[in-house]
Amino acid sequence: MALVTLAQHAGPPYFDEEETVASLLETAARDNPDHVYLSWDDGQLTYAGLDAAAGEMAGRLAGAGIKSGDRVGVMLSHHPDHVITFFALAKMGAVLVPINVALRGKSLSYQLSHSQAALLIADRMYEEALAEAEAPRVLWRDGAGEFVFSDGATYGAKIADFTGAARHWSDLRIILYTSGTTGMPKGVQMSDRMVQASALSSAWLSDVQQSDVLHFWDPIYHVFGTEVLVMALMVPVRLHMVPRFSASRFWHEVKECGATHVHFVGGMLQLLLKQPEAEIDKTHGARIAWGGGCPVEVWEDFARRYAVEIREGYGMTETSSFSTINIGGPVGSVGKAADFFDVEVMAEDGTPCVDGETGEICVREREPGVLTVGYYNNDAATAEARRGDWFLTGDFGVRNADGYISFKGRKKHSIRRRGENISSAQVEMAINDHPQVSETAVIGVKDDMGDEELKVYVLPADPADLDIPAIAEWCKGQMAAFQVPRFWAMVDSFPKTPTQRIQKHLLPQTQEAGDFDTACTKNTERS
């Protein structure tokens, strides 16, 4: 197996032509059956146990008519059945369509219809949210291992052995929807090899070693959750699963499970720094915090307070998660290209920038299959993101004389809030449906932790009737909680281009004293 070593310069090639996500699990189950892969408060699952459970799930789905290449939506919370489902779909060659469990309304309906999902597997707790969505046939999860189809059929059918089934590294493994910049979310097509690449770069960045323990809060409907699942097959580590991220419980969970590694995304480190100082800050036992989105002003404070080494990377779903990794580089840098990528900072004309000059971060694959082939059923967006062999990230960066890249902000109109990418256009479309609203403009503004919050400017249909608190409350039933803007302001008109596009850069790019703030119980006047 080509992935035995994690030395960054062990290749190329870094991937075995015969390797797939499913075969990684089957090999681990054969060669190391008793290794504990996953643990949680009252249970555990070995490599062999996971392989058997995933095979059973795959066989029963096949008995219900799901076949290789079918798209299957998965709207499950963070529990072992979600892990089993992930590998079951990989075994049978079906395409996973992860659904963010916070989605509601149009966002949810769009992803289910656009992906043309043949089946949706969902926790029963999301039945109300799905009632108004155009969902396909649903396999409801009523409890641990308890499933029933929406037509009343019980969860039980023939069990098949998928070991050795026809699978290839180029197979479409996941369609993961990420925020659109000017429209609805785009379905990133991830090949099997992309999933492997995201895991391998994560292993390099985190420096995981045999018998390490990872505190596993990462939602599996994000790429940073799936990469952890596969990484734990490449290196025999244990994932300790907790239901969700909790700033107040975080370090206690880490200590109790004996975690050596913790994973972060943007905004998470700031939330932990906001917690009251305590003895556990230095006695939790973890040695490395790895991920993406650690601002330079947070890096040293976090490392010093919690006695951990920060490992920072950069990337996106389209580039197999991490396309750059910082190992031993300067504080604040996202590092250098992962070994199966070329990464350049480029000017608008497509020429490389000189050191110290800001340009767009662009990524090219050095091995086939590690970069997305494009967006599902969206040729226009695919073409816009490409310049020859290069993928245009839409993010600004700058490279120093030693080749280390620093992230300098987003070129796109996408807002990142607490690790979630949010399409401003999608939020605007939802709020514009309210009868009191004529038009809106959503921007990102910095909060007191340096993270982005959503601010919406509202042009009312009738200023006398506008009730912003009521509209903000109404939004909670129309979209995911992370999509609901925090700051609200009324405007009399919008600055526009001759083609009637709102010129957002001419709007105040900060939170103002007169804004309505949904996080406060008392608010000043609306502006």
N, C-alpha and C positions, 0 to 999 in steps of 0.2 A: 504494500500500500504506500503510495507516494507521499502520504501526509503523516508518516510516523514522526519525522523530525519537525521541530518548530523553529529551528535556526533560520533566521530571516533570509540568509543567502544560501539555503540548501539546494535551490534549483537554479535555473528552470530545467525542465518543466516542473510545475508545482502540483499538477493534477494528473491523476491516472485516467487513461482513456476509458477504462472499464468501471470507474468509480461513479456511484450515484449516492444521493442521500439515503435511499433505502438500503443499498448494499453496505454502507457504513454501519447502519444499525445491525444488519444481519451478520456482518463480520464481527462486530463487538459482542453480539450475543453468542456467537460460536466460540470465540477465542477467550472471552472474559465474562462468562455468563453470570457469575455471582456478584460482580461489581455493582454497588448501589449507585445508580444513575440519578435518581430523583428521590428526595425525601420531603416530607411535610409534617405538620404537627403530629399526626397520628398514623403515619404510614410511610412506606417506601416502595420503590420499584427498581428492580435490577435491570441490567441490559437484557437478560433473557426474558424477564417478566414483561418489559416494554415491548420486545419483539413479538412475543406471543399475543399480548393484548392488541397491538396494532394489527397483527395478522387477522385476529378474530374480527375486529372492527371492519377491516377492509373486506373480508369475506362476506360479512353480512350486508355491507353497502353494495357489493357486487350482486348479491342475491336480490337486492331491491332494485336492480337495474342500472346502477351507476357503473360506468365503464371508463377505461383509460381515455384521457383527453377531455372528459366531462368537467365542467366547472362547478365547484361546490362551494357555496358560501358558508362561512363558519362564524357564528356570533356567540362565542362562548366566553365565560369569565375565566379567570386565572386559576385553573384547577387541573389535576392530573388527567381528567378526561380530554381536556383541550390538547395536552401533549400527545396523548394516544391518537387522537383524531388527526393531528398534524402528520404523524408518521404513517397512519393508515392510508391517507390519501397519497402519500409519496410511494408507498408500497404498490398500490394499484394503478399508479400512473395518472390519477385524477389531478385536476388543477385546483389548488387552494385559492379561494378568494376571501382573505381575512376581512372581517367587518368590525370596525371599532364599536364596542358595545355602548358607547355614549351617543351614537348617532340616532337621530330622529327625523321624521318628516321627509322632505325632498332629498336630502343628502343620502338617507338610507335607501329610499326607493330607487334613486338613480344608480347606485352601485349594484343593486340586485338586478335591475333591468339591463343596464349597460353590459354587465359581465355575462348576461344570458345564463345565469346559474341554473343548473338542472335540479339542484337540491339546496336547501339551507339547513344547516345543523345549528340549533340555537338552544340556549338555556330558556326554560319556561318563564323566567322572570322578565324576559324581553318580549313577551307575548303582546302586551299593550302597545309597545313601541312599533311592533311589526303589524299590528292590526290594520293600520292605515297605509302600510307600505305594500307595494306590488310584489309580494314574496312568492317564490315558487313553492313546490311541495316542501314541507318542513319536517325535519326529524327533531322532535322536542326532547331535550334532556330534562328529566324531572328530578334527578338526583344522581349520586355517584353511580355510574354504570347503568342507569335506568333511562331507556330511550323508547319513544313511541312516535310513530308517524302521525302527521296531522289528519290523515284519513282514518286513523284508528288502528292501523296495522301495528302489531307488536314488533319490538326490536328483536328480530330473530329470523335467520335465513341460513342458507348453506354457508359453511366455512371453507374457504379455499386457501391453499398454500401459494403465496406469491413469491416465494424465494426463487430467484433465478428468472423472474419474469422479464420480458423484453423491455428494458429501460435504457435510456441514454442520457449522457450529461447535457445534451442540447435540448432535451425535452422541456417544454414549458411547465414549470413547477408551481409558480405563484403569480397571480395578478393582484398586485397590492396598490390600492388607490392612494395617491398622494395629492396634496392640495393643488388645484389649478391656479394659474396666475391671473388669467383674465376670464375664466369660465369655470365649468364644473371640474371635479377632480379627474385626474388622468390615471389610467390603470397601467402601472409599470409592469411589464412582462419580465419576470425573473426566471431564467433557466435554472435547471438543477445545478449546473456549475456555478452560477451566481450565488446560490444559497451556500454552496461549499466555500466559495471565495469569501463571503461575508464572515463565515465561521473561522477560516484560516487567518484572515487579517485580524480578527478579534483575538485569536489565540496569540498572535505575535505581539499585538498591542498590550494585552493584559499580562503577558508572560505567565500564563497558567502552567502549572506543573502537575505531574501525576499526584493524585490524592488531595489536591487543593479542593476547597469548598467555596462555591459561589452563592451569595445571597441572591435569590432569583425572584425579583418582583416584576421583571420586564414584561409588558403585555405582548402576547404572542401575535396580536394583530398588527404589531409594528415589526419592521425588519430587525430591530435590535433585540426582539424577543426570539425570533426564529434563529438568528445567528448563534445565540447562546445554546439553544437546543442541539444544534448540530456540532458546535464546538465541543460539547461534552461527550461526543462520540469520538472525536479525533484525539482527545486527551482524556484519560480515565479520571475525571473529576466528578464531584457530586454537586448537583444543583439542589439547594434547599428552597423550596417554593413557599412563598407567602402570598396571601390573596391580593395585596396591592401595596403601593408605596405609602408609607406613613412616616412623616418626619419625626413625630414624637416617639414612635416605637422602633425606629430604624436601627439604632446602634444596639438596643437590647436584643432585637432579633438576630443581628449579626453575631453578637457574643454567644447567644444561646445555641445557635446552630454551628458555631465554630468556623464561621466564614473567614476565608483568607482574602477574598476579593469582593468588591462592591462595584456596581455599574451605575453610571450617571448619565443623564441627558440634561439639556439646557434648563436652567432654573432650579434644578434639584439641589445642587450644592448650596445655593443661596438660601433655600428653605432650611437646610440643615444648620447653616451658620446662624440662622435666626433663633434656633432653639436655645434654651438656657444652658449655660455651661454646667458640666457635671463630671464626676469622676470617670464615667464610662467613656468620655471623649478620648481618653488615652488607653483604656483597658479593654476595648472591644475585641482586639485581636486581629483585625484585618490589616493587611500590609499594602494593598494596592487598590486605588480607585481609578477606574478606567472608563472612557466613554468619549462623548463629544459635547461641546458647548460650555467649556470652562473659561470664563472671561479671565483675562490676565490679572485683573484686580482681585479676583477671588482665589486664584491658584495657590499663592503662597500662604494666605490666611487659612485656607482649608487644610492644606498639607501640614501646617504647623499645629493647628488646633487639634486635628484628629490623628496626627502621627501616621499619615499614609503617604505613599508616593502617588502623584497624579500622573496618569498616562492619558494623553489627549490625542484624538484623531479627528478626521474630517471626512465627510462623504455624504451620500444620499442613497436612497433605494436604487436609483438608476445605475449607480456605480458599485453595486454589491456592498452597500453600507460604507465601509471605510476604504477610501481611495488614498488617503495619506495617514501616516501614523508617526507620532513623535516618541522616539525612544532615545533618551539622553540628549535631546535638543533643548533649545532655549525655552524658558517659561513664556507661555502665551502663544507659542507656535503650534500649528497642527501637524508639523513634521514634514516628512518627505514621502514620495510616492511609495505605496505598497509595491512589492517587487513584481507583481503581475500587471502593473499599470505604468504608463507614462503620464505625468501630470505637468502641465505648463500654465504659467500665467500669461495671458495673451491680450494684446490690444484689439481694438474694434476691427482692424483690418486683417486679423488672423496671424499677425506676426508676434513672436515671443517678446514680452516686455523685458527691459533691462532690469537688473537687480535694483530694488527699491522703488520701482514704478508699479502703481496699482493697475491691475487689469482683471479680466475674467478668468477664473479657474476652469481649465479645460482638461478632460481626461480621455485617454486612449488605451485600449487594451493591448497587452503584450502577449497574452494567451487567449485563444478563442473562447467565447462564452462567458467572460467575466463582466461584460458590459451589456446593458439591456439592448435588445434588438429594436425596441421602441415601445410606444404606448398602444395598448389594446384598442383596436378599432378607432384609431385617431392618427391618421397619416399626416395631417397638417402639423400636429404637435410634435410628432416624431421628426419631421423634416426641419422644423424650427430649432430643435435641440441639437442638430448635427451640423458640423462643418467638415465634410470629408470623413475621415476616421475619428475625428474628435467629437466628444460629447461636451456640449456647452452647459455648464452647471447653473449659470445665471447668478453666480456668487462672485464677489470681488475678493481678490487676495493680492499679496505682495510677497516676493521671494527675496531673502537676504543673500549676502555674498557667499554664504556657506550652503545655500540651496534649501534652507528651511522656509516653509511657507506660513504666512499668518493670514487668518481670515479677516476680511475687512467689511463685511456686510453683504446684504442681498441686493442684487440687481433686479430681481423679480418682485412682483407685487404679491408676495406671500409673506405671511406673518407667522413667526414661530413663538408659541406661547406654552411654557411649561412642557417643552418637549414635543408639542403637537404642531404640525404645519397646518396653517389655516388659510384657505382661499378667501381673500377679501371679497371677491366677486360673489362667492357662494353665500356669504353672510349678508351681503347687500341685497341679493335676490330674495332671501327669506324675509328680511325686514321690510322690503318694498311691498310685500304682500299685505301689510297691515293697512287698514283703511285710512288711518290718520297720517300715513306717510306718503309723500310724493316721490322723494328720491333720497338716496343716502350715499355716503362715502365713508368707507372703513379704512383706517390706517393703524399702524402699530406705534405705540409710544412707550418709552421706558418707564418702569415703575421704580420704587425705591430700592429694589434688589438688583436692578440692572437687567431684568428680564423684560420681554415685551408684553404689553397689554393691548387689548383692542379698544380703540376709540372710534365712535361712529358720529359723523355729522349728519343731522337729519333736516331735510327740507320738508316742512309739514304741508299737508294738503290744505289745512286751515290752521294758522298759528293759534287762534283762540281755542281750538279744541285739542291741541296737542297735549298728551299726557305721557311724558317720557317714562316715569316709573311704571305705569301700566303696560307700556309697550315692552319695556325691559322684562317685566314679569311674563308677558305673553310669549316672549322669545324662548323661554325655558321649555315650552312645549313644542317648539318648532325646530329646535336644533340641539346639538350636543352642548353640554354645559360649558365646555372649553371654547365654544364658538360664540357664546353670548358676550357682547362687548361689555367692558367694565365702565368705560367713560362715555358719556353722551352729551352732545351739544347741539343746539338748534341753530340753523343758519337761515338767512333770508334769501340767499341765492348761492350758486356755486360758480367759481371761475371755470370757464370751459374753452376748449379749443374750437376752431371753426367747424370741426366735425362733431361738435357737441360732446366730446369726452371731458369728464371732470378732471381738472388739473390738480391732482391731490397734493403735489409738491408746493402749491400756493396756499394750502390750508395750514394753519398752525400745527406744527408737528410735535406738540407737547400737550400734556394734561394741564388744563387751566383751572383756576380757583372756582370759576362758575360752573364747571362741569358737574353733571349728575354722576355720582359714583355709586355703583351697585354694591360695592364692598362696605359702604358706610351706612349706618342707621340714620344719620342726619346728613342732609345734603344742602348745599347752598343753592341759590337760585339757578335756574336753567339759563344758559347763554344762547 
